[in-house]
């Protein structure tokens, strides 16, 4: 899972201003993946697991993850938290890399 801070691709390396075209094969899934990346960018803690309360404060709930089609291959649930997988990070980055990543 991509929870370690040493993971080379971080949320700020992904351009969330663009749609993640064909990254997940479904527009609504790609839209929700974009929201997850924006959430991780906003809280600025890398790919640290998200709790249900984190999602609720951002306007989403546990059902959003179930309905998005990202679970269990791209988002893994453990107890009351959710962690994105390496595959999730790679797909988002390949679909929409940010060209001007701060060093």
DSSP file (Angstrom, degrees, kcal/mol; ACC not computed):
  #  RESIDUE AA STRUCTURE BP1 BP2  ACC     N-H-->O    O-->H-N    N-H-->O    O-->H-N    TCO  KAPPA ALPHA  PHI   PSI    X-CA   Y-CA   Z-CA
    1    1 A X    >         0   0    0      0, 0.0     3,-0.5     0, 0.0    84,-0.2   0.000 360.0 360.0 360.0 159.5    0.0    0.0    0.0
    2    2 A X  T 3   +     0   0    0     82,-1.9    45,-0.3     1,-0.2     5,-0.1  -0.022 360.0 113.1 -93.4  31.0    1.1    3.6   -0.6
    3    3 A X  T 3   +     0   0    0     43,-0.1    -1,-0.2    81,-0.1    44,-0.1   0.696  47.6 100.2 -77.6 -19.5    0.9    4.7    3.0
    4    4 A X  S X  S-     0   0    0     -3,-0.5     3,-1.3     1,-0.1    43,-0.3  -0.405  71.6-137.1 -71.6 143.9    4.6    5.3    3.4
    5    5 A X  T 3  S+     0   0    0      1,-0.3    -1,-0.1    41,-0.1    41,-0.0   0.710 101.0  66.7 -70.8 -18.8    5.9    8.9    3.2
    6    6 A X  T 3   +     0   0    0      4,-0.0    -1,-0.3     2,-0.0    -2,-0.1   0.511  67.3 126.1 -80.2  -3.9    8.8    7.7    1.1
    7    7 A X    <   -     0   0    0     -3,-1.3    40,-0.1     1,-0.1    -5,-0.0  -0.358  63.4-134.9 -57.5 128.6    6.6    6.6   -1.8
    8    8 A X  S    S+     0   0    0      1,-0.1     2,-0.7    -2,-0.0    -1,-0.1   0.800  88.1  61.9 -64.0 -32.2    8.1    8.4   -4.8
    9    9 A X  S    S-     0   0    0      3,-0.0     2,-0.2     2,-0.0    -1,-0.1  -0.856  72.2-174.0 -98.2 118.4    4.8    9.7   -6.3
   10   10 A X    >   -     0   0    0     -2,-0.7     3,-2.2     1,-0.1     4,-0.2  -0.650  39.8-101.4-106.5 164.2    3.1   12.1   -3.9
   11   11 A X  G >  S+     0   0    0      1,-0.3     3,-1.8    -2,-0.2    30,-0.2   0.854 120.2  59.7 -54.2 -37.1   -0.4   13.7   -4.2
   12   12 A X  G 3  S+     0   0    0      1,-0.3    -1,-0.3    28,-0.1    90,-0.2   0.553  92.9  68.1 -72.7  -4.0    1.1   17.0   -5.3
   13   13 A X  G <  S+     0   0    0     -3,-2.2    85,-2.7    88,-0.1     2,-0.5   0.461  89.7  79.9 -86.3  -3.0    2.7   15.2   -8.3
   14   14 A X  B <  S-A   97   0A   0     -3,-1.8     2,-0.9    83,-0.2    83,-0.2  -0.906  78.1-135.0-113.2 131.3   -0.8   14.7   -9.8
   15   15 A X    >   +     0   0    0     81,-3.1     3,-0.8    -2,-0.5    -3,-0.1  -0.734  21.9 179.3 -86.2 105.3   -2.7   17.4  -11.6
   16   16 A X  T 3   +     0   0    0     -2,-0.9    -1,-0.2     1,-0.2     4,-0.1   0.432  69.6  79.9 -87.5   0.8   -6.3   17.3  -10.3
   17   17 A X  T 3  S+     0   0    0     79,-0.1     2,-0.3     2,-0.1    -1,-0.2   0.649  91.2  61.9 -78.5 -14.0   -7.4   20.1  -12.5
   18   18 A X  S <  S-     0   0    0     -3,-0.8     2,-0.2    78,-0.1    77,-0.0  -0.799  93.8-105.7-110.9 154.3   -7.7   17.6  -15.4
   19   19 A X        -     0   0    0     -2,-0.3     2,-2.0     1,-0.1    12,-0.1  -0.517  30.3-119.3 -73.8 144.3   -9.9   14.5  -15.6
   20   20 A X    >   -     0   0    0     10,-0.2     3,-2.1    -2,-0.2     4,-0.5  -0.460  40.4-152.5 -82.3  66.1   -8.2   11.2  -15.2
   21   21 A X  T 3   -     0   0    0     -2,-2.0     6,-0.0    74,-0.3    -3,-0.0  -0.133  65.7 -17.7 -51.3 123.5   -9.2   10.1  -18.7
   22   22 A X  T 3  S+     0   0    0      1,-0.1    -1,-0.3     2,-0.0     5,-0.0   0.586  96.0 126.0  58.5  15.0   -9.5    6.3  -19.1
   23   23 A X  S <  S+     0   0    0     -3,-2.1    -2,-0.1     1,-0.2    -1,-0.1   0.884  90.0  13.2 -68.6 -37.2   -7.5    5.7  -15.9
   24   24 A X  S    S-     0   0    0     -4,-0.5    -1,-0.2     2,-0.2    -3,-0.1   0.325 103.4-114.5-123.4   4.5  -10.2    3.5  -14.3
   25   25 A X  S    S+     0   0    0      1,-0.1     2,-0.3     2,-0.0    -4,-0.1   0.603  90.9  77.5  76.1  11.6  -12.5    2.8  -17.3
   26   26 A X  S  > S-     0   0    0      1,-0.1     4,-2.5     2,-0.0     5,-0.2  -0.929  70.2-142.2-156.9 125.7  -15.4    4.7  -15.9
   27   27 A X  H  > S+     0   0    0     -2,-0.3     4,-2.2     1,-0.2     5,-0.1   0.889 103.3  48.0 -59.2 -44.0  -16.0    8.5  -15.7
   28   28 A X  H  > S+     0   0    0      2,-0.2     4,-2.0     1,-0.2    -1,-0.2   0.874 112.4  49.7 -69.3 -34.5  -17.6    8.4  -12.2
   29   29 A X  H  > S+     0   0    0      2,-0.2     4,-2.4     1,-0.2    -2,-0.2   0.915 111.7  48.9 -65.5 -42.5  -14.8    6.3  -10.8
   30   30 A X  H  X S+     0   0    0     -4,-2.5     4,-2.0     1,-0.2    -2,-0.2   0.862 109.2  53.3 -65.6 -35.9  -12.2    8.6  -12.3
   31   31 A X  H  X S+     0   0    0     -4,-2.2     4,-1.7    -5,-0.2    -1,-0.2   0.920 111.0  45.4 -63.9 -44.0  -14.1   11.6  -10.8
   32   32 A X  H  X S+     0   0    0     -4,-2.0     4,-2.3     2,-0.2    -2,-0.2   0.880 109.7  54.8 -69.5 -37.0  -14.0   10.0   -7.3
   33   33 A X  H  X S+     0   0    0     -4,-2.4     4,-2.2     1,-0.2    -1,-0.2   0.909 107.1  51.9 -59.7 -41.0  -10.4    9.1   -7.7
   34   34 A X  H  X S+     0   0    0     -4,-2.0     4,-2.6     1,-0.2    -1,-0.2   0.897 107.8  51.5 -61.2 -41.1   -9.7   12.7   -8.5
   35   35 A X  H  X S+     0   0    0     -4,-1.7     4,-2.7     2,-0.2    -2,-0.2   0.901 108.0  51.8 -63.4 -41.8  -11.5   13.7   -5.3
   36   36 A X  H  X S+     0   0    0     -4,-2.3     4,-2.3     2,-0.2    -2,-0.2   0.920 111.0  47.4 -61.5 -43.6   -9.4   11.3   -3.2
   37   37 A X  H  X S+     0   0    0     -4,-2.2     4,-2.5     2,-0.2    -2,-0.2   0.923 111.7  50.5 -64.7 -43.1   -6.2   12.8   -4.6
   38   38 A X  H  X S+     0   0    0     -4,-2.6     4,-2.8     1,-0.2    -2,-0.2   0.911 109.2  52.2 -59.0 -42.2   -7.5   16.3   -4.0
   39   39 A X  H  X S+     0   0    0     -4,-2.7     4,-2.2     1,-0.2    -1,-0.2   0.933 110.5  47.0 -59.2 -46.7   -8.3   15.3   -0.4
   40   40 A X  H  X>S+     0   0    0     -4,-2.3     4,-1.0     1,-0.2     5,-0.8   0.865 112.9  49.7 -65.1 -36.0   -4.8   14.0    0.1
   41   41 A X  H  <5S+     0   0    0     -4,-2.5     3,-0.3     2,-0.2    -2,-0.2   0.921 109.7  52.5 -65.2 -43.5   -3.3   17.2   -1.4
   42   42 A X  H  <5S+     0   0    0     -4,-2.8    -2,-0.2     1,-0.2    -1,-0.2   0.903 112.5  41.8 -61.8 -44.8   -5.5   19.3    0.8
   43   43 A X  H  <5S-     0   0    0     -4,-2.2    -1,-0.2    -5,-0.2    -2,-0.2   0.640  96.3-146.1 -83.5 -11.2   -4.4   17.6    4.1
   44   44 A X  T  <5 +     0   0    0     -4,-1.0    -3,-0.1    -3,-0.3     3,-0.1   0.848  61.4 117.5  54.5  45.1   -0.8   17.5    2.9
   45   45 A X  S > <S-     0   0    0     -5,-0.8     3,-1.3     1,-0.5    -1,-0.1  -0.073  72.9-122.7-127.7  33.0    0.1   14.2    4.6
   46   46 A X  T 3  S-     0   0    0     -6,-0.3    -1,-0.5     1,-0.2    -3,-0.1  -0.343  70.9 -26.9  64.0-140.9    1.0   12.2    1.6
   47   47 A X  T 3  S+     0   0    0    -45,-0.3    37,-0.4   -43,-0.3    -1,-0.2  -0.037  86.8 154.6 -99.3  29.5   -1.0    9.0    1.1
   48   48 A X    <   -     0   0    0     -3,-1.3    -3,-0.1     1,-0.1    36,-0.1  -0.249  56.2 -85.6 -55.9 144.1   -1.7    8.5    4.8
   49   49 A X        -     0   0    0     34,-0.1     2,-0.4     1,-0.1    34,-0.2  -0.133  41.4-132.9 -54.5 149.4   -4.8    6.4    5.4
   50   50 A X  E     -B   82   0B   0     32,-3.1    32,-2.9    -3,-0.1     2,-0.2  -0.879  14.6-146.5-105.9 134.9   -8.1    8.3    5.5
   51   51 A X  E  >  -B   81   0B   0     -2,-0.4     4,-2.1    30,-0.2    30,-0.2  -0.535  29.2-107.2 -92.7 165.8  -10.7    7.7    8.2
   52   52 A X  H  > S+     0   0    0     28,-1.3     4,-2.4     1,-0.2     5,-0.1   0.874 122.6  53.2 -58.5 -37.5  -14.5    7.8    7.9
   53   53 A X  H  > S+     0   0    0      2,-0.2     4,-2.2     1,-0.2    -1,-0.2   0.865 105.3  54.5 -67.5 -35.3  -14.5   11.1    9.7
   54   54 A X  H  > S+     0   0    0      2,-0.2     4,-0.8     1,-0.2    -2,-0.2   0.949 111.3  44.7 -59.8 -48.6  -11.9   12.5    7.3
   55   55 A X  H ><>S+     0   0    0     -4,-2.1     5,-2.9     1,-0.2     3,-0.8   0.901 111.1  53.6 -63.1 -41.2  -14.1   11.7    4.4
   56   56 A X  H ><5S+     0   0    0     -4,-2.4     3,-1.5     1,-0.3    -1,-0.2   0.885 105.2  53.9 -62.4 -38.7  -17.2   13.0    6.1
   57   57 A X  H 3<5S+     0   0    0     -4,-2.2    -1,-0.3     1,-0.3    -2,-0.2   0.705 109.0  50.3 -69.0 -17.4  -15.4   16.4    6.7
   58   58 A X  T <<5S-     0   0    0     -3,-0.8    -1,-0.3    -4,-0.8    -2,-0.2   0.342 128.2 -98.4-100.3   3.8  -14.8   16.5    3.0
   59   59 A X  T < 5S+     0   0    0     -3,-1.5     2,-0.3     1,-0.3    -3,-0.2   0.624  89.5  99.1  94.1  14.4  -18.4   15.7    2.1
   60   60 A X      < -     0   0    0     -5,-2.9    -1,-0.3    -6,-0.1     2,-0.2  -0.873  49.4-157.3-129.8 162.6  -18.2   12.0    1.5
   61   61 A X    >>  -     0   0    0     -2,-0.3     3,-1.3    -3,-0.1     4,-0.9  -0.765  42.5 -85.3-131.2-179.8  -19.0    8.9    3.4
   62   62 A X  H >> S+     0   0    0      1,-0.3     4,-1.6    -2,-0.2     3,-0.5   0.831 123.0  61.6 -55.8 -36.1  -18.1    5.2    3.4
   63   63 A X  H 3> S+     0   0    0      1,-0.2     4,-2.9     2,-0.2    -1,-0.3   0.818  93.8  64.1 -63.2 -29.7  -20.8    4.5    0.8
   64   64 A X  H <> S+     0   0    0     -3,-1.3     4,-1.4     1,-0.2    -1,-0.2   0.904 103.6  46.9 -59.8 -41.1  -19.0    6.8   -1.7
   65   65 A X  H <X>S+     0   0    0     -4,-0.9     5,-0.7    -3,-0.5     6,-0.7   0.913 113.1  48.4 -67.7 -42.2  -16.0    4.5   -1.7
   66   66 A X  H ><5S+     0   0    0     -4,-1.6     3,-0.6     1,-0.2    -2,-0.2   0.916 115.8  43.5 -63.6 -42.5  -18.2    1.4   -2.1
   67   67 A X  H 3<5S+     0   0    0     -4,-2.9    -1,-0.2     1,-0.2    -2,-0.2   0.719 100.6  71.2 -75.7 -21.2  -20.1    3.0   -5.0
   68   68 A X  H 3<5S-     0   0    0     -4,-1.4    -1,-0.2    -5,-0.2    -2,-0.2   0.749  98.0-128.6 -69.8 -23.3  -17.0    4.4   -6.7
   69   69 A X  T <<5S+     0   0    0     -4,-0.7     4,-0.2    -3,-0.6    -3,-0.1   0.539  80.8 110.3  85.3   6.5  -15.7    1.1   -7.8
   70   70 A X     >X +     0   0    0     -5,-0.7     4,-2.7     3,-0.1     5,-1.7   0.667  51.1 118.9 -87.6 -17.5  -12.3    1.7   -6.3
   71   71 A X  B  45S-c   75   0B   0     -6,-0.7     5,-0.1     1,-0.2    -2,-0.0  -0.764  74.9  -0.2 -95.1 141.1  -12.6   -0.8   -3.6
   72   72 A X  T  45S+     0   0    0      3,-0.5    -1,-0.2    -2,-0.3    -2,-0.1  -0.982 130.5  46.9 -98.3  -2.3  -10.9   -3.3   -3.0
   73   73 A X  T  45S+     0   0    0     -4,-0.2    14,-0.2     1,-0.2    15,-0.2   0.874 129.5  19.1 -69.7 -36.8   -8.4   -3.1   -5.8
   74   74 A X  T  <5S+     0   0    0     -4,-2.7    11,-2.2     1,-0.3     2,-0.4   0.680 130.3  38.3-109.6 -23.9   -7.5    0.6   -5.5
   75   75 A X  E   <S-cD  71  84B   0     -5,-1.7    -3,-0.5     9,-0.2     2,-0.4  -0.992  71.2-156.6-131.4 125.0   -8.6    1.5   -2.0
   76   76 A X  E     - D   0  83B   0      7,-3.2     7,-2.5    -2,-0.4     2,-0.5  -0.854   7.8-144.4-105.7 133.3   -8.2   -1.0    0.8
   77   77 A X  E     + D   0  82B   0     -2,-0.4     2,-0.4     5,-0.2     5,-0.2  -0.833  19.9 174.1 -99.2 130.4  -10.3   -0.8    4.0
   78   78 A X  E >   - D   0  81B   0      3,-2.7     3,-2.1    -2,-0.5     2,-0.2  -0.970  64.7 -50.3-134.9 119.6   -8.9   -1.7    7.4
   79   79 A X  T 3  S-     0   0    0     -2,-0.4    -2,-0.0     1,-0.3     0, 0.0  -0.377 123.7 -20.8  53.9-116.2  -11.0   -1.2   10.4
   80   80 A X  T 3  S+     0   0    0     -2,-0.2   -28,-1.3    -3,-0.1     2,-0.3  -0.092 123.2  81.5-113.6  33.7  -12.3    2.4   10.0
   81   81 A X  E <   -BD  51  78B   0     -3,-2.1    -3,-2.7   -30,-0.2     2,-0.4  -0.950  60.1-146.2-137.9 161.0   -9.7    3.7    7.6
   82   82 A X  E     -BD  50  77B   0    -32,-2.9   -32,-3.1    -2,-0.3     2,-0.4  -0.981  10.6-169.0-129.3 134.5   -9.0    3.5    3.9
   83   83 A X  E     - D   0  76B   0     -7,-2.5    -7,-3.2    -2,-0.4     2,-0.2  -0.978  19.9-128.9-125.5 136.6   -5.6    3.4    2.2
   84   84 A X  E     - D   0  75B   0     -2,-0.4   -82,-1.9   -37,-0.4    -9,-0.2  -0.514  26.7-126.1 -79.2 153.1   -4.9    3.8   -1.5
   85   85 A X     >  -     0   0    0    -11,-2.2     4,-2.0   -84,-0.2     5,-0.2  -0.491  22.2-108.1 -93.7 166.5   -2.8    1.2   -3.3
   86   86 A X  H  > S+     0   0    0      1,-0.2     4,-2.9     2,-0.2     5,-0.2   0.890 121.8  56.5 -58.3 -39.0    0.3    1.7   -5.4
   87   87 A X  H  > S+     0   0    0      1,-0.2     4,-2.5     2,-0.2    -1,-0.2   0.891 104.6  51.6 -62.6 -39.2   -1.8    0.9   -8.4
   88   88 A X  H  > S+     0   0    0    -14,-0.2     4,-2.4   -15,-0.2     5,-0.2   0.953 112.2  46.1 -59.0 -50.9   -4.2    3.7   -7.6
   89   89 A X  H  X S+     0   0    0     -4,-2.0     4,-2.5     1,-0.2    -2,-0.2   0.925 113.8  48.4 -59.8 -46.9   -1.4    6.2   -7.3
   90   90 A X  H  X S+     0   0    0     -4,-2.9     4,-2.8     1,-0.2     5,-0.2   0.911 111.5  49.1 -62.9 -43.5    0.3    5.0  -10.5
   91   91 A X  H  X S+     0   0    0     -4,-2.5     4,-1.9    -5,-0.2    -1,-0.2   0.915 112.7  47.4 -63.7 -42.8   -2.9    5.2  -12.5
   92   92 A X  H  X S+     0   0    0     -4,-2.4     4,-1.7    -5,-0.2    -2,-0.2   0.925 114.5  47.0 -63.9 -43.7   -3.8    8.7  -11.3
   93   93 A X  H  < S+     0   0    0     -4,-2.5    -2,-0.2    -5,-0.2    -1,-0.2   0.925 112.2  48.7 -64.9 -45.3   -0.2    9.9  -12.0
   94   94 A X  H  < S+     0   0    0     -4,-2.8     3,-0.3     1,-0.2    -1,-0.2   0.845 113.2  48.9 -64.5 -32.5   -0.1    8.3  -15.5
   95   95 A X  H  < S+     0   0    0     -4,-1.9   -74,-0.3    -5,-0.2    -1,-0.2   0.810 133.2   7.8 -75.2 -30.3   -3.5    9.8  -16.3
   96   96 A X  S  < S-     0   0    0     -4,-1.7   -81,-3.1    -5,-0.2    -1,-0.2  -0.418  72.9-178.9-155.4  69.8   -2.6   13.3  -15.1
   97   97 A X  B     -A   14   0A   0     -3,-0.3     2,-0.5   -83,-0.2   -83,-0.2  -0.453  29.7-123.6 -72.3 145.6    1.0   14.1  -14.1
   98   98 A X        -     0   0    0    -85,-2.7     3,-0.4     1,-0.1    -1,-0.1  -0.776  16.3-159.6 -88.3 130.5    1.8   17.6  -12.9
   99   99 A X  S    S+     0   0    0     -2,-0.5     2,-0.3     1,-0.2    -1,-0.1   0.741  83.5  50.5 -83.0 -23.6    4.5   19.2  -15.0
  100  100 A X  S    S+     0   0    0      2,-0.0     2,-0.3   -87,-0.0    -1,-0.2  -0.437  71.4 169.6-116.0  57.9    5.6   21.8  -12.5
  101  101 A X        -     0   0    0     -3,-0.4   -88,-0.1    -2,-0.3     2,-0.1  -0.535  36.6-119.5 -72.0 127.3    6.1   19.8   -9.3
  102  102 A X              0   0    0     -2,-0.3    -1,-0.1   -90,-0.2   -90,-0.0  -0.390 360.0 360.0 -65.7 144.2    7.8   21.9   -6.6
  103  103 A X              0   0    0     -2,-0.1    -1,-0.1     0, 0.0    -2,-0.0   0.444 360.0 360.0 -91.2 360.0   11.1   20.5   -5.4
